[in-house]
Amino acid sequence: MLTFSIEEYQERVTQTKQRMAVEGVDVLIITDPANMNYLSGYNAWSFYVHQALVVFIDESQPYWIGRGLDANAARHTTWLDEEHIHPYADNYIQSMVRHPMDFVCDLLKEHKREHKTIAVELDAYYFTAQCYLRLMNGLPNATIVDGTNLVNWIRIVKSDTEIDYIKKAAKISEKAMQVAFDTINKGVRECDVVAGISYAQISGMEEYGGDYPSIVPLLPTGKKTSACHLTWTDETFNEGSPVIIELAGCHNRYHSPLARTAVVGQPTQELTKLGEVVVEGLNEALDTVKPGVTCEEVEAAWHDSITKNGVEKESRIGYSTGLNYPPDWGEHTASLRPGDRTVLEPNMVFHMIPTIDLGYIGMEISESFRVTETGYEKLADFPQELHVKPNIRLA
Amino acid sequence: MLTFSIEEYQERVTQTKQRMAVEGVDVLIITDPANMNYLSGYNAWSFYVHQALVVFIDESQPYWIGRGLDANAARHTTWLDEEHIHPYADNYIQSMVRHPMDFVCDLLKEHKREHKTIAVELDAYYFTAQCYLRLMNGLPNATIVDGTNLVNWIRIVKSDTEIDYIKKAAKISEKAMQVAFDTINKGVRECDVVAGISYAQISGMEEYGGDYPSIVPLLPTGKKTSACHLTWTDETFNEGSPVIIELAGCHNRYHSPLARTAVVGQPTQELTKLGEVVVEGLNEALDTVKPGVTCEEVEAAWHDSITKNGVEKESRIGYSTGLNYPPDWGEHTASLRPGDRTVLEPNMVFHMIPTIDLGYIGMEISESFRVTETGYEKLADFPQELHVKPNIRLA
């Protein structure tokens, strides 16, 4: 069930160990499910219990640690041999006395690494404070340092196979957005529109299937468009109501996000103007993208564009994306925002999502793009405009 | 957009403060999205950035803390007044210098709580090690103690409105499982079956819509049925292949999970027998359920039943469920397993999922149930058997 060649996984481990060497790290404990997948292939919905991948700088295979009943998932989805699959007993689960990180401590002691410099992902999803305290307690002679985003920064430049998966995801995102546009209408329930989006996301294309995106479709409507992370309700769409649709296609855990705004019936002049401002700013920012440009320079083009149009906006306008698991499809590395001096390189992939929120109404029109040798390539091909749905269904 | 009365939220806060008093806690910092929702109503897909709800023992309203662009989501979904909604600036997001917990420290100092006993959810999702270290650093004079599961234990007994939502979710789970049974067939892709399940989950019923379950449909097939947390692929079903379907209905963030096993074509004798053993054990365990019985006594009935049938199994057979967010619909309190002496009370809700895994094949047939005054009530009404799909589609 490997989705990459063993050589590609091994190359990723080699890059990880090189970075560990630079940082003076002997052992890296990974709990971010995306990083676990990136190095080992591991892919199951088991991140609701503690699990880890442990990289020793002087060994070629990482160790998978997880719940006993997930060991077969590791056997099915990783390139690791049996000696590197270490399941813990079920009485470690949500126990008041035992913690899975105690089991990790035991593994490190068994391999005589308890005096080493050990990096952990201090601010990664699923690496709780208790994980940290248990490691500190169980390994009093270790030097524990921060390895947050160490693997994420390796993930930022994609291989050709990764780009292929992301492009496949982009086709799914187009299909899912089209379903949204086709079904949103006066009197239709929000939940029925999202059901259709989800069907398209998971079924995918005739040639290949879809995977679950790391974020469910977001669908704020009316005044709630100024609250962009709201999900749906079972209320029906009203005439004149704007709706933001943010979704992603996903294939083999790789994402291509896409956001658009639609309106049922005729938009107000204000909404139409807002759509034009966002599209203009989006494209002026996109047009700056090429290798050698920094993330903050891309954001500055957006900022100049909207300032010219009399709009202010504080939050970042984009982030690196690709492989991920819930709750996020962002990679937590480069952001398109002031102060981020990450230099763009070919095969970096970003979701540029420059929302404008006036407090009582919001607008999102986004693009996912790949940095090419000379500029950028849009991943999805979908009209960049406020989508007007004038043919309102007769009530 | 409140899904409960303000009085119900206030009662929950009162119960939380009573428990804080027993534990000697002055301030409780909550990051578990389910606990945040339970006390405030807050409901948005924003838990991919740091956010918190802060309860002061001597104040009636908790404080919501989150990203600036999510403040409107707090205004739309909570019962909190404007003074209790505290958004942080966007430059706290995934920053190397600022952390949202610094902002929490500032709030506590502003309210002169920096010398108090402060409980945090040390082992909750999204309370990372970095969150803890930033609080320790920012509040050197505070006494920081463990409040993991403090609110979860209040959630374990449901109100009548909560039970109503869970029953609505159970109807959705029946509908979604029926879609799975109707569509699984030789030559059909796994992803197309899951797409249909997801449509049913989100669309819900004619009278009310569905919400996103905290876990996507799990659908291991063939030998992979011994790896119960695998998701789907785009491969097609083969004749003779077993498939496990684990899913939940969800309404207003309340879940009713359901698992079944099906087989395309005629099952082997072994698979048929395994189905009978699981159904017998499931019902013998269910028949012990009533107020006053402990969780471990319920599991013992299952254990006796399968031992009689010559099967051994180590992991727990169930857990408390209800309100939740990804990545789990379990509540992390009571488990049906040896050593858990939690006493059953009316309006507790559990998912009993006694899987058997032979290493090369697995079987799951589950029930969600409510503890009643005298016994139990099954939440979904769905045939308890290995589902045989003999009418194989002609290839």
Interface residues (C-beta under 8 A of the other chain):
Chain A: M1 N43 A44 W45 S46 F47 Y48 R67 G68 L69 D70 N72 A73 R75 H76 T77 A89 D90 N91 I93 Q94 H99 V120 L122 D123 A124 Y125 Y126 F127 T128 A129 Q130 C131 Y132 L133 D146 T148 R189 E190 C191 D192 V194 A195 G196 S198 Y199 A200 Q201 I202 S203 G204 Y208 G209 G210 D211 Y212 I215 V216 L218 K224 S226 A227 C228 H229 L230 T231 W232 T233 D234 E314 S315 R316 P326 P327 D328 G330 H332 S335 R337 G339 T355 D357 G359
Chain B: M1 N43 A44 W45 S46 F47 Y48 R67 G68 L69 D70 N72 A73 R75 H76 T77 A89 D90 N91 I93 Q94 H99 V120 L122 D123 A124 Y125 Y126 F127 T128 A129 Q130 C131 Y132 L133 D146 T148 R189 E190 C191 D192 V194 A195 G196 S198 Y199 A200 Q201 I202 S203 G204 Y208 G209 G210 D211 Y212 I215 V216 L218 K223 K224 S226 A227 C228 H229 L230 T231 W232 T233 D234 E314 S315 R316 P326 P327 D328 G330 H332 S335 R337 G339 T355 D357 G359
